[in-house]
């Protein structure tokens, strides 16, 4: 059994391990309830394992493989993969200020090859300036101590290293609703700096920015709301190391969508918006004009 694992953090190994164990359980024709009863675990624990929400000891993996009648080779490979689920990403030193579940997104973002991102109201986090990010974080977390706000800002700024890393820089295709360019978050000075940042990163070979102008009228983004589609590197045989995932950040929590029909729906939405947006050159002219208005 061959297992491709991520090299940064534990998110990808946890998700891979969970899928393998879920498949083994399915092949053994066992329900979650039956497996949990045999292992003397709760069904909630089984769900966390199979959805990649938790790390696992090698001995626990071995017990599951024995229960499911897995071959020795598969058991050995999955026990080795279990050790990878305890790896720590750079963001774990900020675990005290990272919102619940967002560490999963950070691990996926770190492992991704490409992001397809639509935003309707604010600049995507990975493209924000420190001042712009601070205003958003303060507004979303009233009453939080200044030092905690500082650490949350540091996490957001740390993600930007993915755009310029030497090995496999992250490719990012972004569609922005035009309203984002004209909303002076933090005042005109902060917004002008943010727009200049967009102009700068828009010159990167791995970053493509497009703007949906007001004139387009109704478009897919109005129905879908903001989302990020994460796509992952492929192996030697052309298969992705992880299935594509759509991340949707809501006011009260986050959603990770992976079902084929969900991925297809969001892929269609992004393609439609990308094709009806201004091209990169005209989008950049639009951002430059907005920056001049703010200065």
N, C-alpha and C positions, 0 to 999 in steps of 0.2 A: 504493500500500500504506500503510495507516494503522497506526501502532504506538503503543500506550499504554505509557508507562514510569513506573516509580516515581520519586519525587522524593527519597528518602532512602536513600543507600547504593546498592550495585551489585547486590545479590542479585536483585531482581526483574528488572532489565534483563538480567542474565546468563541467568536462567531463560527469559525471553521469547525472547531471541536463540537460545538452544539449541533451543527448541521449533520456532521458525521454520526454523532450519537443518536440523533433523531431518526436518521435513515436506518441505522442498525435496529432501533426499536421497531420501526415500521416493518422491516424485513422479518423480524421475529414475531410480527403480528401481536404486539403487546400494546395495550392502551397506556396512557400516562398514569392513570390510577393504578393499574395492575403492576407497572414497573415500580412506582413509588412504594406500593405496599410491600413488594418483595425486597426492596432496598431499605425499607424502614425510613423513608424520607417523606416529606410533605409533597403534595402535588405542586405547590408553589415553588419549591426548590427545583423540581424537575423542569418546570417552565423556565426558571431563570437559567438553568444549565443549557437547555435546548435553544434558547434565544440569545445565548452569549452574554448574559448579564452578570456572570460571576466566574471567577477562576475555579480551578478544580485540582485536587490532589491526584497524583498518578494512581494511587491505590483505589480512589473512588472510580476513576475511569476503568481500571481493571475490573472492579466489581460489576460495573455496568456491562462491559464487554462479555464477561463470563455469563451474566444473566441473559444476554442477547445471543449467545452462541457465536460470537465473532471469531474469525480465524486468528491464529497466534500472530501472524504478520500485522494484521490490522490493529490488534490489541497493543502490540509493541509500539507501532507508529503513533497511536492515539495517546499512549502513556507519555511518549516523548513530547507530543504537542501540548499535553497538559502543563508541562513545565514552562512552556512559552506563555501560558495564560497569566503567569505571575510577573511578567516583564513590566517595567515601569516606563511610561513616556515622560518627556520633559515636563509636561503639564501637571504631573502628579504632585509636584512640590507645591502646587497651588490648589490642591484638592479641597482645602477649607473654604475656598471662595468660588469654586466652580459649581454652577447650578446642577441639581440632580439630573443625571442622564447626559449632560453635555460632554462629559469625559468620553462617552461612546462616540459622539460626533467628532471630537478632536482626534481620536484614534483613527477613525475612518478617513478624515480629511488628510491626516498625515500619510496614510497608505494609498490614497487615491492618485490616479494619473491625471484625471480631468474633472473639473467641476463645471456644470452648466447651471447658472444661477440667475434667477429672476427676483428682482426687488421692486416693490411698488412705492415704498415710503421713505426708506433710508438707504444710505450707501452700505453695501455688503461689509460685514465685519472685517474680512481679510483685506479690505482696501481702505479702511478708515484711518484717519490721522489720530494721533493721541488726544488732541483737544476735542475732536468730534466724538470719539469713542467715550471720553470722560463724561461729556454732557449726556449722552444716551444712557450710560450706566448709572449716573447719578439720578436721572429722571426715573429710571426703572426701579431704583432701589432707594427710595426716600428714607432718610434716617440712618442709613448705613455709615459706619465710621469711615473717615477719610483714608486710613491705611488699607482698609478692605477694598475701597474703590480703586486705590492705587494698584493693588494686586490684580484686580479684575482687568484693569487697563493693560497691565503687563502681559496677561495671558493673551489678550486680543492682539497686542503688538507682536508677541512671540510667534503667532501664526503666520505672520507675513514673511518669515524666513523661507517658507515653502515656495514662494514665488521666485526666489533667487538662489536656491540651493544648487550646487554644482551638479550633483547626481540627480538626474530626472526632475528638473524643476516642474512644479505643478502647473498644468495648463488650465486656464480659467476663461470661460466664455460667459460674459455677463450681459444681461438685458436690464436696463434701468428704465423705469417709468419717468418721463420727463419732469414730473412734479418734484422728484427728488432734487433736481438741479436748482430749483427756485425756492426751496424751503430753507430759510436761513437758520438751521439748527445751531444754537449757541451764538447767534448773531452773524452779521455779515462778514466779520473778519475771520471767524472760525470756519464759516462756510467757504469763503474764498480760498483759504488754505486747503480745505478738503477737495475742492474742485481742481486746484493745481496739482494735488496728489493724484487725482484721477487722470489728469493729462499726462503726468509723469509715468505712471504704471501702464497707461494705455500704449506707451511706446515699447513696452516689453514684447519680445517675440512670442511669449507664451500667454499673453493676456490680450483678449479681444473684448472691446466694450461697444455696445450698441444701445441706442436710446429709442424708446417707443414714443414718438411725438404725440401731442394732444390730438392732432388731426386724424390719427388712426381710428379714434373712437373706440367702440367696443372691441376688445381683443381677449385672447385666452387668459391673460394674466388677471383680468377683472374677476373671472370666475375661480381661478386656481389660487390666487393669493401668492405671496412670496414662497419660493421653494429652492432647494438645491438638489440637483441630481449628481451623485458621485459615481464616477466610473473608475475602474481599477486596472492596473497593468495586466498584460496577458502573459501566459507562460509560453514555453517553446512550441507547444502545439496550438497556440492561438486562443486558448481558453482563458478567460479572466480569472485572476486569483481570488476575486470576490464577485458575487453578483451585484449588478448596479443597485444602488439604494437611493431613495428620495427622502430627504430630510425636510420636515415642515416644522417650523418653530411657531408655536401658538402662544397666546397670552398666558396660559396656565400650564404649559408643558410642551413636550416635543413628540413628534411622530416619526418613526422610521418605517418607510414603506418599501416592500421588497417583492410583493406578488407580481407576476408577469403583467397582469392587466393594469395594475397600478403604475408600473414603470412605463408601459406603453402609453398610457393616458398622459402622463407628465412629459414624456418624450415628444409626443405630438404637440402638446401645448408649447413647449420650448421651441421646437422647430418652427411652429407657426409664428410665434412672437419674433424669433430671430429673423425670419424672412420678411416680416412686415415692418421691422424696425429700419431706421436709417442705417446706411452702411457705416463701416468704421470711420471713414474720413469725414462724412457728414455728421456723424455722432460726435466726433472730436471737435468739430467746429461748433456744435451746439454747446458742448461743455465749456469751450473757451469763451464763447459769448456770455454764458451764464456767470463764469468767473469774473469777467470784466464788469458785469452788472453789480457784483458783490463787492468789488474793490473800491 
